[in-house]
Amino acid sequence: MPTDAPHPQSTDELLHALQENHRRPYGRTRTVTAEELVDAAERFDEPVPLIHALLELQEAYTYGSDPRKSPVVFARLLTLFDEQPDAFDERLRHQLFWRFKWVANALIALPEIPLTSLRQWLGEMRDRYEKAGLGLQPYYGQAYQLAAHVGEDTTLAYELWAARRRTPLSDCEACEIRERALHRADAGDDERALEIWAPVLAGKESCQEEPARSVSYALLPLVRTGRADRARELHLAGYRACRRNPGMAGEVGRHLEFCALTGNEGRGVELLAENRNLFDEVDSPLDLLHFLTGVEVLLSRVESLGHGELPVAGYAGRAWTVASLRAEVRERGEGLAARFDTRNGTTLHSDHRRERLDRAPLLDALELTLRSRGLDDLAEGASRTDAATGSGTAAAPTVPRTVEALPEAVPELIVRARELDELGHPDARACWARLRTLVAAPGYTHPDDPAVGPYVRLCADLLSDEANRAAERDEFAAAVELQEEAAGLYEDAGAPGDAALARACALLAAAEIPAEIPAGTPSEGGEGEARAEAMADALTEAHAGVVRLHEETPGLAPYVEGRLLRLRASALGLRLQASGDQEHVAPVLAEVELLETFALRHSIDGQVSGAKLLRAGTYALSGDLPAAVTEADALRERLTEHGPAWHLPRVLGLRGRLQLGLRDASAAYADLTEGLRLAAAWPADAVDTGRLHGDLAEACMHLGRPDEALTQLTRSAEAELRAEKRTDAFCAYSNAAQLCLDLGRIEDCIALLDSLLTEPDVAAGKVDDRLVAQLRLVRARALHAGDDLKAATAEFVTLAAESAGWEDDPGSHAMIAAETAMLLAESGEFERAGEAVGRALAAHALAPRHEQLSNCLRELARLQAQQEGPDGLDAALAHLATAGRIADEARAAGFEPVGRSLDSALAYEHGRVNAYAGQYDDALAALEKALALVGEPGPETGSAGEWAECVRLAGIVEGVYLERPAAALTRLDAAVDRLAALGHTDEREQLASLAAQLRDEA
C-alpha cells in the first residue's frame, strides 16, 4: 500500500519527512510511510539517517500493534550498533538500549515464540546492559513481566525488580506504577491497587500510554470499591484516548467489559461499532486476545438479555448478529488463550479469560453518558419506550387514561379511525397504523360494507394521514405530493369535501417549503429577509387558494368546513410569523373569529380550542403578551370543562412560553412541568414534548438550575428523534453539548458529541453540513478545554478548510479561522497561525467580526512574545498593529463589543507583550494608557476587574522588573483602598497580596 508522499532527495528532506510522519497517529498510514522512508534512507549509504528511519519504523510497528516486525527492525539496529558504534550519539544509544524492552514485550505477545527464546532474549538484554555498564533494574522489570505473563510465582521476581533503584532506562514512573498496581489487583487487593494507581489516575504521572492503560484496568476495581462515579469519569476520558487504536485493543476490550457489567450494554454495542476496525487491524495475538475477551463479555451479556438477534459490527465481509459474532469470537478467543498456555506450559490465560466471562454484573445501571441508549433503542423494529413523556419532574405523577382496544374487525376499525380522525383524537393514529399494516398484507380483501365505503377511499385516508405526519416532520414537499394523490383518490371515491380538504392541506404545505433565493437578490435585510418575504407571499396565495376551495365546494360536512376555516386562519398566522408585519394581525384575528363562531355553532370543541390557541398566538406575535396569557387562561378553563383534554398540554406549553417572555421563569416552569405531566397520558405524537422539554430547559436556566436544564435538553433531543425530527434533535443536542462545556463537564460534552457524530446519517452526509460543523466545532472547543491541544487543533484546521468554501457565510469562516490560528499559535506553529489569521482577515472583510478578530490577534501576539521572548516581539507587535486597525474600523462602524473595550484590551496587550520581550519601559507606558482608557472603577464588577488587572501587571513591571518597588507600592496601595471603598473584595485581595509580596522582598 504505497503512499503518495514524494521520495526524499536528500538527507535533510528525509529527516523532515521522518518528523512529519512522527506527527501522524499510529496506524497503517504511518507504518507504510515509515517502511518507505527506510527504503529511501538505504539509498543514501549513510548510517545516521538509516538509524533514524529504522527507529521510526520500529516505533510504528510497536505502537501500531504489529509485534512480529518490531524485533526484525531492532535486529538491524543492533547490527548497525555493533558494526558502527560511533554512528550512535548519546541520544541514539539511549534509544537503542531502551528498546530492548520493546522487543521483550513484542516477543511475549507472540505465542509462536518458544519460552526458551524469550528467556534467551532477556539473557541477551542482561549481557548487553552489563557490558555497557548500565543498571539492571529494567532487565528485572522485564523478567517480572515475563513471570506474570507465564503464570509463575512472581513473588521473587517482583521483589528483585521493585526493590531496585530506578535508572535512566527504567520504564517511566506511570508505567511502573501500573505494574505495581496490577500486582496488587491480581492478588485481589483492589483498595491497595487503587492507592498505588492514584497519581496516574489523577494525571500527576503520565506518558504516551498512560493514564489510558491504567484507567482501563482500574474501572472494575473502582466500581467494586464503591467509586462508581469516579469510574464513570475515567471511562469517558480513558476510552477516548484508546478508541480505534490497534495498539490499545486490549484497553478497548476492558472498556466494553465495563459497559457490560454496569448496565450499559447499549453503549457497549455502540462502542463496538466504533471499533470495528480492530477485528482486522490488530496483529498482536496478545492484544487481540484481550480485545476479543472483552467483546465476548459484552456479547454474552447482551444475548442473556434476549437480544441475540440484534445486528452488531464485527469482522468485515459479512453481517453479524450478537449470537453469531459471540460464537465466532468465542472460538477465536479460546484458540488464542490455548496457544499462549501451550507455549507457557500453564493454564493462566484460559483461566483468566474464564474468570472475566464468569463475572456477574456489578451494577444494574450506571449512567455513563447524557445519551444513554438501551438495547431496545438499538434494535431495529423493536418497541421503544417513550422516554419523552412523563419525565417533566419526579414529583409529577403520570395522568392515568383508559385506552380502548383497537377493534379486531376491519369494518369497525375503519369506522373507528374515521370517527377519531374527525375529532382530531390522538388515538386515530394507532388505528391508521393498524389499517396500513392490514392493507399492505398479502391477500387483503376490502370489506363490502356501505358504512366503510370503497377501497380507494381507505387508500386516500391512509395517504392523508401519511401526509400529515410528513408535514409534522417539516417534509413539506413529500406532504404536498401525498395530499395531491389523496385528493385524486377522494374524488374517485365520491368524497369531494375530503378532496378539497386534502388540496387545501397541500396548498399550505407547499407555501411552507423554503424558497430558493438566488444569490444577489436585492433585499434590505439580506437573504434571510428575502426568504421571509417570499414565504409571506406564498402564504398569502395559499390562503386565497384555501378560501376558493372553501367557497367553491358545496355540501361540506361540518368537520371538513371547520378544518378548512382552521387552515385559512393558520395560513395567515404563519404569514404573520414569517413577516412580523403588524398589518397582518387584524386579518388573522378576523379569520380566527370566523373559525370560533362556526365551531361553537356546530359544537366542534377541537376547533374552538384551535381558534383560541391561534388567537393567543397572534396576540403574542403582536407583542401583547398579557392579552395572550388571558386568552390562554380562558382556553385552559374551557378545556378543563369541555375538552378536548389532549389540547391541555399544548395550551400549557404556550402559556409557559408566554411566561418566559414576561420573565416569570417560576410560572413558566410550573406550566411546562404540568404540560409534560398531562402529555404523559397521550401517545407520543399527540403533543410536541420535545418543545416542552426544550422550553423547560430555558426556564431552568433562568432559575439557575443548569444541571436540570441539561437533563431537559437531552430529553428534548430524544423526543425529537422519536418524532423523526432529526434536525431539531441535533440542534437540541448541540445546545446540550454547549451547556456541558459551559458547566465544565468536558468529558460528558465530548462523549455526547462523539455519539452523535457516529450516527449513520451523519456519517453518510444526510444531516445538514452546517449543523454537523457546529457539533464538530463544539467538540473541538471541548477537546481544547480538556487539554487535548493536538486533537483540538487538527479538528479546527479541518473545519477552517471546510468553512472556507461557505461563500454564503464568510463570518462563520472568519470566526473558525481565527480560533484555528490561536490553537496553532498555542502549539508553537506561528507560521501556520499567521496563514490562518490571514484567511480570517479576508473573510472578516466580507462579513466583519471585529471582536473575534481583535481577540485572536491579541492572543497571537501574547503567545508569540511569551514563547519566543525578544525574538518574537516584532511579529507580536505586527499582530497588535492589525488589531489596532480592526479597533479603528469597529469604532468607525459604531460597533459595541460584548466584552472589553477593544482599545483598552489592545493597550493592555501591548503592555503584556512588551513585558514578555523585556521592554519594561514600553510595557509600563502601555499599561498606563490602558488604565486611562478603562477609567476609574465604579461599583460594577466588570470594569473593576479589568482595571485591577492593569494595576496588577503595572505593579509587577514597575516593582519587580524596573526595580522601583516604592512607586509600585504607592500605585498598589491606592488601588487597594479604592477597591475596598467600592466593595470589590476579590480584586482588592489580589492587589493586597502582591503589595505584601513586594514589601517582603524589599
MILUMMAR-160099 format. One record per residue (C-alpha): residue in one letter; x, y, z. Coordinates in steps of 0.2 Angstrom, whole numbers, padded with zeros to 4 digits, always signed. Each point is the difference from the previous one (the first is absolute). Example, Ala and Ser with C-alpha at 12.3 -4.5 7.8 and 13.67 -1.06 7.14 Angstrom:
a+0062-0022+0039s+0006+0017-0003
This chain:
m+0000+0000+0000p+0012+0014-0006t-0004+0017+0005d+0000+0016-0010a+0014+0008+0009p+0015+0006-0011h+0016-0009+0002p+0013+0010+0010q+0014+0006-0011s+0012+0004+0014t+0004-0004+0018d-0008+0016+0005e-0016-0004-0009l+0000-0017+0007l+0002+0006+0018h-0014+0013-0003a-0011-0014-0007l+0004-0011+0016q-0006+0015+0011e-0016+0002-0010n-0004-0019+0001h+0004+0001+0019r-0015+0012+0002r-0012-0012-0008p-0011-0012+0011y+0006-0018+0001g-0008-0011-0013r+0002-0006-0018t+0004+0016-0008r+0014+0004+0012t+0007-0017-0001v+0000-0001-0019t+0008+0017-0001a+0014-0005+0013e+0003-0016-0011e+0002+0011-0015l+0012+0012+0009v+0011-0014+0005d+0002-0005-0018a+0004+0018-0004a+0013+0001+0014e+0009-0015-0007r+0003+0009-0016f+0011+0013+0008d+0013-0012+0007e+0001+0010+0016p-0002-0009+0017v-0008+0014+0010p-0015+0004-0011l-0003-0019-0001i+0000-0002+0018h-0013+0014+0002a-0011-0008-0013l+0002-0017+0008l-0005+0007+0017e-0015+0008-0007l-0005-0016-0008q+0002-0010+0016e-0011+0012+0009a-0013-0001-0013y+0000-0019+0001t+0000+0000+0019y-0014+0013+0003g-0010-0006-0016s-0002-0017+0008d+0011-0009-0012p+0012-0009+0012r+0007-0013-0013k+0009+0013-0009s+0007+0010+0014p+0014-0012+0005v+0006-0002-0018v+0002+0019-0001f+0009+0000+0016a+0012-0013-0006r+0005+0011-0014l+0003+0014+0013l+0010-0011+0011t+0011-0006-0015l+0003+0018-0004f+0005+0004+0018d+0012-0014+0000e+0008+0004-0016q+0000+0019+0001p-0002+0005+0018d+0007+0018-0003a-0016+0003-0011f-0010+0000+0016d+0001+0016+0010e-0006+0000+0018r-0018+0002-0004l+0000-0014-0013r+0009-0011+0012h-0013+0003+0013q-0014-0004-0012l+0009-0016-0005f+0001-0007+0017w-0017+0006+0005r-0007-0010-0014f+0006-0017+0007k-0016+0001+0010w-0011+0003-0015v+0007-0016-0008a-0003-0010+0016n-0018+0006+0000a-0002-0004-0018l+0006-0017+0002i-0011-0004+0015a-0015+0005-0011l+0004-0013-0013p-0005-0018+0006e+0010-0008-0014i+0016+0006+0008p+0007-0014+0012l+0002+0004+0018t+0018-0004-0001s+0002+0013-0013l-0008+0013+0011r+0012-0004+0014q+0015+0000-0012w-0005+0018-0005l-0001+0006+0018g+0018-0008+0002e+0006+0010-0015m-0008+0015+0008r+0009-0003+0016d+0017-0003-0008r-0001+0016-0011y-0005+0010+0015e+0014-0006+0011k+0013+0002-0014a-0006+0018-0003g+0001+0003+0019l-0019+0003+0002g-0010-0003+0015l-0011-0016-0001q-0016+0006+0007p-0008+0000-0017y+0005-0018-0003y-0008-0005+0016g-0015+0009-0005q-0001-0010-0016a+0003-0016+0010y-0014+0004+0012q-0012+0003-0015l+0005-0016-0008a-0004-0010+0016a-0017+0009+0002h-0004-0004-0018v+0005-0019+0002g-0009-0002+0016e+0015-0004+0011d+0002+0005+0018t+0004+0018-0002t+0005+0004+0018l+0019-0001-0002a-0001+0008-0017y-0010+0014+0006e+0012+0004+0015l+0015-0001-0011w-0007+0013-0011a-0010+0012+0011a+0013+0000+0014r+0013+0007-0012r+0005+0018-0003r-0007+0007-0017t+0012+0004-0014p-0001+0012-0015l-0006-0016-0010s-0013-0005+0012d-0018+0001-0006c-0008+0017+0004e-0008+0003+0017a-0018-0002-0007c+0004-0017-0008e+0009-0007+0016i-0015+0006+0010r-0011-0010-0011e+0010-0016+0002r+0000+0002+0019a-0018+0004+0001l-0004-0015-0011h+0010-0011+0011r-0011+0005+0014a-0016-0002-0010d+0004-0017-0006a+0002-0005+0018g-0018+0006+0003d+0005+0016+0010d-0010+0013-0009e+0002+0014+0013r+0019-0002+0000a+0000+0000-0019l-0010+0016-0001e+0011+0008+0013i+0016-0004-0010w-0009+0006-0016a-0006+0017+0007p+0014+0011-0007v-0003-0007-0018l-0019+0000+0001a+0001+0018+0006g+0011+0005-0015k+0015+0004+0011e+0011-0014-0009s-0003-0003-0018c+0008-0005-0016q-0004-0005-0018e-0010-0015+0006e-0006+0006+0017p-0012+0003+0008a-0010-0008-0013r+0007-0018+0003s-0002+0002+0019v-0018+0007-0001s-0006-0015-0010y+0007-0012+0014a-0007+0011+0014l-0018+0001-0005l-0006-0016+0008p+0010+0002+0016l-0008+0018+0001v-0017-0007-0001r+0003-0014+0011t+0006+0012+0014g-0015+0011-0002r+0008+0014-0011a-0012-0002-0014d+0000+0019-0004r+0019+0001-0001a-0001-0016-0012r-0012+0009-0011e+0011+0016-0001l+0015-0011-0004h-0009-0011-0013l-0005+0016-0010a+0017+0007+0000g+0010-0017-0002y-0011-0007-0014r+0003+0015-0010a+0019-0002+0001c+0000-0018-0006r-0015-0001-0012r+0004-0007-0017n+0018-0002+0004p+0006-0018-0004g+0015+0002+0012m-0013+0002+0014a-0013-0013-0005g+0001-0008+0017e-0004+0016+0008v-0015+0002-0011g-0006-0018+0005r+0001+0005+0018h-0011+0015-0003l-0013-0011-0009e+0001-0012+0015f-0003+0015+0012c-0015+0005-0011a-0007-0018+0001l+0002-0001+0019t-0008+0017+0004g-0017-0001-0009n+0007+0009-0015e-0002-0014-0013g-0007+0012-0013r+0015+0012+0001g+0012-0016-0001v-0008-0005-0016e+0002+0018-0007l+0018+0000+0006l+0003-0017-0009a-0007+0008-0016e+0012+0014+0002n+0015-0012+0002r-0005-0012-0014n+0017+0003-0008l+0009-0009+0014f-0007-0017-0005d+0011+0001-0016e+0014+0012+0005v+0007-0008+0016d+0015-0010-0004s+0006-0003+0018p-0008-0017+0006l+0001+0005+0018d-0009+0017-0003l-0012-0009-0011l-0004-0013+0014h-0003+0014+0012f-0011+0009-0012l-0010-0015-0005t-0003-0005+0018g-0007+0017+0004v-0011-0001-0016e-0007-0017+0006v-0004+0006+0017l-0011+0013-0008l-0008-0011-0013s-0004-0013+0013r-0008+0012+0011v-0010+0007-0014e-0006-0017-0006s-0005-0005+0018l-0012+0015+0000g-0009-0007-0015h+0009+0010-0014g+0009-0014-0009e-0007+0005-0017l+0005+0019+0002p+0012+0005-0015v+0017+0004+0006a+0017+0005-0008g+0013-0013-0002y+0012-0008-0012a-0001+0008-0018g-0008-0010-0014r-0016-0005+0008a-0015+0005+0011w+0001-0005+0018t-0013-0001+0014v+0004-0001+0018a-0002-0019+0001s+0011-0003-0016l+0014+0012+0004r+0000-0007+0018a+0003-0018-0007e+0014+0006-0011v+0008+0010+0013r-0001-0014+0012e+0009-0012-0012r+0014+0012-0004g+0002+0006+0018e+0001-0018+0007g+0013-0004-0014l+0011+0014+0004a+0000-0003+0019a+0004-0019-0003r+0015+0005-0011f+0007+0011+0013d-0003-0013+0014t+0008-0013-0011r+0015+0011-0003n+0001+0004+0019g-0004-0017+0007t-0013+0007+0011t-0019+0003-0001l+0001+0019+0006h-0007+0008-0016s-0015-0012-0001d-0003+0001+0018h+0000+0019-0001r-0011+0001-0015r-0013-0012+0009e+0001+0011+0015r-0004+0016-0010l-0015-0009-0009d-0007-0007+0017r-0001+0017+0008a-0017+0005+0005p-0006+0018-0003l+0006+0012+0013l-0014+0013-0002d-0018+0000-0007a+0003+0017-0008l+0013+0013+0000e-0003+0015-0010l+0015+0002-0010t-0005+0013-0013l-0013+0013-0003r-0007-0010-0014s-0002-0017+0008r-0008-0012-0012g-0007-0017+0004l+0001-0015-0010d-0019+0003-0006d+0006+0016-0007l+0012-0008-0011a-0010-0015-0005e-0008+0004-0017g-0019-0002+0001a+0000-0002+0018s-0013+0008+0011r+0007+0016+0007t-0003+0007+0017d-0007+0018-0001a+0013+0008+0011a-0006+0017-0005t-0017-0001+0009g-0003+0000+0019s+0018+0007+0003g-0003+0018+0004t+0003-0002+0019a+0002-0014+0012a-0014+0008+0010a-0013+0000-0014p-0009-0017-0001t-0006-0006-0017v-0019+0003-0004p-0009-0016-0002r-0010-0003-0015t-0011-0014-0006v+0005-0005-0018e-0013-0010-0010a+0006-0015-0009l+0001+0001-0019p-0015-0009-0008e+0005-0017-0007a-0012+0001-0015v+0006+0010-0014p-0017+0009-0003e-0001+0006+0018l+0018+0005+0000i-0003+0011-0016v-0015+0008+0008r+0009+0003+0016a+0015+0008-0008r-0011+0012-0010e-0010+0004+0016l+0016+0004+0010d+0007+0009-0015e-0015+0012-0002l+0003+0004+0019g+0018+0003-0002h+0003-0014+0013p+0018-0006+0002d-0006-0018+0000a-0004+0001-0018r+0018-0002-0004a+0000-0017+0007c-0015-0005-0010w+0008+0006-0016a+0016-0009+0004r-0009-0016+0003l-0010+0002-0016r+0016+0004-0010t+0007-0017+0005l-0016-0009-0004v-0002+0008-0017a+0019-0004-0004a-0002-0018+0004p-0001-0013-0014g-0018-0005-0003y-0008+0015+0008t-0019+0000-0005h-0009+0017+0002p-0017-0003+0009d-0016+0003-0011d-0008+0011+0013p-0009+0017-0005a+0005+0007+0017v+0018-0003-0004g+0000+0006-0018p+0011-0005-0015y+0018-0006+0002v+0006+0016-0009r-0007+0010+0014l+0010-0009+0013c+0016+0002-0011a-0004+0019+0000d-0002+0000+0019l+0017-0009+0002l+0009+0012-0012s-0008+0015+0009d+0006-0006+0017e+0018-0004-0007a+0000+0018-0007n-0005+0008+0016r+0015-0010+0009a+0012+0006-0014a-0006+0018+0003e+0003-0002+0019r+0018-0005-0005d+0002+0016-0011e+0001-0011-0015f-0012+0011-0009a+0004-0005-0018a-0004-0018+0004a-0016+0006+0009v-0006+0010-0016e+0003-0016-0011l-0010-0011+0012q-0014+0012+0003e-0002+0002-0019e-0001-0018-0003a-0012-0002+0014a-0011+0014-0007g-0001-0010-0017l-0005-0016+0009y-0013+0009+0011e-0008+0007-0017d+0000-0018-0007a-0009-0006+0016g-0013+0014-0001a+0006+0010+0015p+0002+0018-0007g+0001+0008+0017d+0014-0011+0005a+0008+0003-0017a-0001+0019+0003l+0007-0002+0018a+0015-0010-0007r+0003+0013-0013a-0001+0014+0013c+0013-0009+0010a+0011-0002-0015l-0001+0019-0003l+0006+0004+0017a+0014-0013+0000a+0006+0007-0016a+0001+0018+0007e+0011-0007+0014i+0013-0007-0011p+0015+0012+0002a+0002+0011-0015e+0016-0001-0011i+0007+0018+0000p+0012+0003-0014a+0017+0008+0005g+0000+0019-0001t-0019+0002+0002p-0003+0018+0006s-0007+0001+0017e+0003+0012+0014g+0002-0014+0013g+0010-0011-0010e-0003-0018-0005g-0010-0004+0016e-0012+0015-0003a-0002-0005-0018r-0005-0018+0005a-0012+0006+0013e-0008+0012-0013a-0002-0015-0012m-0008-0011+0013a-0012+0014+0005d-0005+0002-0019a-0002-0019-0002l-0011-0001+0016t-0011+0014-0007e-0003-0010-0016a-0003-0016+0010h-0013+0009+0011a-0009+0007-0016g+0001-0018-0007v-0008-0008+0016v-0013+0014+0000r-0005-0005-0018l-0001-0018+0004h-0011+0004+0015e-0012+0010-0010e+0000-0010-0016t-0003-0017+0008p-0018-0003+0004g-0008-0012+0013l+0015+0001+0012a-0002-0010+0016p+0002+0010+0016y+0016-0008+0005v+0008+0003-0017e-0006+0018-0001g+0007+0003+0018r+0017-0007-0006l+0000+0011-0016l-0004+0016+0012r+0015-0006+0011l+0011-0001-0015r-0005+0017-0006a+0004+0008+0017s+0016-0011+0001a+0006+0007-0016l-0001+0018+0005g+0007-0004+0017l+0015-0008-0008r+0001+0016-0011l+0001+0011+0015q+0013-0011+0008a+0011+0001-0016s-0002+0018-0003g-0002+0008+0017d-0011+0013-0009q-0012+0007+0013e-0012+0004-0015h-0002-0019-0001v-0008-0001+0018a-0017+0005-0004p-0003-0012-0014v+0005-0015+0011l-0012+0006+0014a-0014+0001-0013e+0003-0017-0006v+0001-0007+0018e-0017+0008+0004l-0008-0009-0015l+0008-0016+0006e-0006+0002+0018t-0017+0005-0005f-0003-0015-0011a+0008-0012+0012l-0011+0006+0014r-0016-0001-0011h+0004-0018-0005s+0007-0005+0017i+0017-0005-0007d+0010+0002+0016g+0017-0004-0008q-0002+0015-0012v-0006+0011+0014s+0016-0004+0009g+0010+0002-0016a-0007+0018-0003k+0004+0005+0017l+0018-0007-0001l+0002+0010-0017r-0007+0016+0009a+0012-0002+0014g+0014-0003-0012t-0004+0015-0010y-0001+0012+0015a+0018-0007+0005l+0006+0003-0018s-0007+0018+0001g+0010+0003+0016d-0016+0000+0012l+0006-0014+0012p-0012+0004+0014a-0015-0001-0012a+0007-0017-0006v+0001-0006+0017t-0018+0005+0004e-0005-0010-0016a+0010-0015+0005d-0008+0000+0018a-0017+0001-0008l+0004-0014-0011r+0007-0011+0014e-0016+0003+0010r-0011-0005-0015l+0011-0016-0004t-0002-0005+0018e-0019+0001-0001h-0003-0005-0018g+0016-0008-0007p+0008-0006-0010a+0012-0005+0013w+0014-0003-0011h+0001+0018-0004l+0005+0005+0018p+0018-0004-0002r+0001+0011-0015v-0008+0014+0009l+0011-0002+0015g+0015+0000-0012l-0006+0016-0008r-0003+0008+0017g+0017-0005+0006r+0008+0008-0015l-0010+0016+0003q+0006+0000+0019l+0018-0001-0006g-0003+0015-0011l-0007+0009+0015r+0016-0005+0010d-0010-0010+0012a+0011-0016+0000s-0009-0008+0015a-0017+0001-0008a+0007-0006-0016y+0008-0015+0009a-0016-0004+0008d-0010+0000-0016l+0012-0010-0010t+0002-0013+0014e-0019-0002+0000g+0000-0001-0019l+0012-0014+0000r-0009-0009+0014l-0017+0001-0010a+0009-0005-0016a+0005-0016+0008a-0018-0006-0002w+0000+0001-0019p+0010-0008-0014a+0017+0007-0003d-0005+0009-0017a-0015+0008+0008v+0010+0014+0009d+0016+0008-0005t+0009-0006+0015g+0017+0005-0007r-0006+0018+0000l-0006-0002+0017h+0017-0007+0007g+0009+0013-0010d-0010+0015+0007l+0002-0008+0018a+0018+0000-0003e+0000+0019-0003a-0011+0002+0016c+0013-0010+0010m+0014+0011-0007h-0009+0016+0006l-0003-0008+0017g+0019-0004+0002r-0002-0019-0002p+0012-0004-0014d+0001-0019+0004e-0019-0002-0001a+0001+0010-0016l+0012-0012-0007t-0011-0014+0004q-0015+0008-0009l+0011+0004-0015t+0005-0018-0002r-0019-0005+0002s-0005+0012-0013a+0013-0007-0012e-0006-0018+0003a-0018+0005-0002e+0004+0009-0017l+0009-0016-0006r-0015-0011+0004a-0011+0013-0010e+0013-0002-0014k+0004+0018+0001r+0019-0003-0001t+0005+0018-0004d-0009+0006+0016a+0007-0014+0010f+0018+0004-0006c-0003+0018+0004a-0005-0004+0018y+0015-0012+0002s+0011+0014-0006n-0007+0012+0013a+0002-0014+0013a+0018-0003-0005q+0003+0019+0001l-0008+0001+0018c+0011-0015+0005l+0015+0010-0006d-0005+0015+0009l-0003-0010+0016g+0018-0007-0001r-0007-0018-0004i+0013-0002-0013e+0000-0019-0002d-0019-0001+0000c+0000+0013-0014i+0012-0010-0010a-0008-0017+0003l-0017+0008-0006l+0007+0007-0015d+0010-0015-0005s-0016-0010+0001l-0009+0012-0011l+0013+0001-0013t+0001-0019-0002e-0019+0000-0004p-0002-0009-0017d-0009+0015-0008v+0014+0012+0006a+0013-0012-0007a-0009-0001-0017g-0001+0019-0002k-0020+0000+0002v+0000+0013+0014d+0002+0018-0004d+0019+0003-0002r-0001+0017+0010l-0008-0009+0015v+0013-0014+0000a+0013+0014-0001q-0007+0008+0015l+0000-0017+0010r+0019-0002-0006l+0004+0018+0005v-0007-0003+0018r+0010-0016+0001a+0016+0009-0006r-0003+0013+0014a-0003-0014+0013l+0016-0009-0005h+0009+0016+0002a-0008+0003+0017g+0005-0018+0004d+0018+0004-0003d+0001-0011-0016l+0008+0014-0010k+0006-0012-0014a-0018-0007-0004a-0008+0017+0002t+0012+0008-0012a-0002-0014-0013e-0019+0002+0001f+0001+0019-0001v+0011-0001-0015t-0012-0012-0009l-0015+0011+0004a+0009+0016-0006a+0004-0008-0017e-0018-0006-0002s-0007+0017+0005a+0010+0009-0012g-0012-0006-0013w-0015+0008+0008e-0002+0014-0012d-0017+0004+0008d+0007+0001+0018p+0018+0008+0000g-0003+0006+0018s-0001-0017+0007h+0016-0004-0010a+0008+0015+0008m-0004-0006+0017i+0006-0018-0003a+0016+0006-0008a+0004+0012+0014e-0002-0014+0013t+0010-0012-0011a+0014+0013+0000m+0000+0002+0019l+0002-0019+0002l+0014-0001-0013a+0009+0014+0010e-0003-0009+0016s+0009-0015-0008g+0014+0011-0005e-0004-0001-0019f+0001+0019-0003e+0002-0001-0018r-0016-0010-0003a-0009+0011+0013g+0005+0015-0010e-0007-0008-0016a-0016-0005+0009v-0003+0018+0007g+0003+0006-0018r-0015-0010-0006a-0010+0006+0015l+0004+0018-0004a-0005-0003-0018a-0017-0007+0005h-0002+0014+0013a+0001+0013-0014l-0015-0008-0007a-0010-0003+0016p+0008+0010+0014r+0004-0009+0017h+0009+0014+0008e+0000-0007+0018q+0005-0018-0005l+0014+0006-0011s+0007+0013+0013n+0000-0014+0013c+0009-0012-0012l+0013+0013-0005r+0004+0005+0018e+0001-0019+0005l+0012-0003-0014a+0011+0014+0006r+0000-0006+0018l+0004-0018-0005q+0014+0005-0012a+0008+0012+0013q-0002-0012+0014q+0007-0015-0009e+0014+0009-0010g+0004+0015+0011p+0010+0014-0008d+0001-0010-0016g-0019+0000-0002l-0003+0018+0004d+0000+0007-0018a-0013-0013-0006a-0010+0003+0016l+0000+0019-0002a-0006-0003-0018h-0015-0010+0006l-0004+0014+0012a+0001+0013-0014t-0013-0010-0010a-0010-0001+0016g+0001+0019+0001r-0007+0002-0018i-0014-0012+0004a-0004+0011+0016d+0000+0015-0011e-0012-0008-0012a-0011-0005+0014r-0001+0017+0007a-0004+0008-0017a-0014-0013-0003g-0007+0004+0017f+0003-0018+0006e-0002-0004+0019p+0009-0015+0006v-0008-0013+0012g+0015-0001+0011r+0014+0013+0003s+0003+0015-0010l+0011-0004-0015d+0011+0015+0003s+0004-0003+0019a+0002-0019-0003l+0013+0005-0014a+0009+0012+0011y+0001-0014+0014e+0007-0012-0013h+0013+0012-0005g+0006+0000+0018r+0000-0018+0002v+0009-0004-0017n+0013+0013+0004a+0003-0007+0017y+0002-0018-0007a+0013+0007-0012g+0009+0010+0014q-0005+0017-0006y-0006+0005+0018d+0000+0019-0003d-0011-0002-0015a-0011-0013+0009l-0003+0012+0014a-0005+0014-0011a-0012-0011-0009l-0008-0005+0016e-0002+0018+0005k-0009+0003-0016a-0011-0015+0004l-0004+0007+0017a-0005+0016-0008l-0011-0008-0013v-0009-0011+0013g-0003+0015+0012e-0002+0000+0019p-0010-0015+0006g-0018+0001+0006p-0011-0011+0009e-0002-0012-0015t+0010-0015+0000g+0006-0001-0018s+0010+0016-0001a+0007-0002+0017g+0007-0017-0005e+0008+0007-0015w+0007+0015+0009a+0007-0011+0014e+0009-0011-0012c+0008+0015-0009v+0006+0006+0017r+0006-0017+0005l+0011-0002-0016a+0006+0018+0002g+0005-0004+0018i+0010-0015-0005v+0009+0009-0015e+0004+0015+0011g+0004-0008+0016v+0009-0016-0006y+0007+0002-0017l+0003+0019+0001e+0006-0002+0018r-0011+0015+0006p-0009-0008+0014a-0004+0016+0009a-0010+0007-0015a-0008-0017-0003l-0006+0000+0018t-0007+0017-0001r-0010-0005-0015l-0006-0017+0008d-0004+0008+0017a-0011+0013-0008a-0009-0013-0011v-0003-0011+0015d-0008+0014+0010r-0011+0005-0016l-0006-0018-0002a-0003-0002+0018a-0011+0016+0000l-0010-0007-0014g-0002-0018+0007h+0010-0009-0013t+0007-0013+0013d+0008-0013-0012e+0009+0014-0011r+0006+0009+0016e+0007-0016+0008q+0010-0004-0016l+0008+0017+0000a+0003-0001+0019s+0008-0016-0002l+0012+0006-0013a+0004+0016+0010a+0004-0011+0015q+0012-0011-0011l+0009+0016-0006r+0002+0006+0018d+0007-0017+0005e+0013+0000-0014a+0005+0018+0003
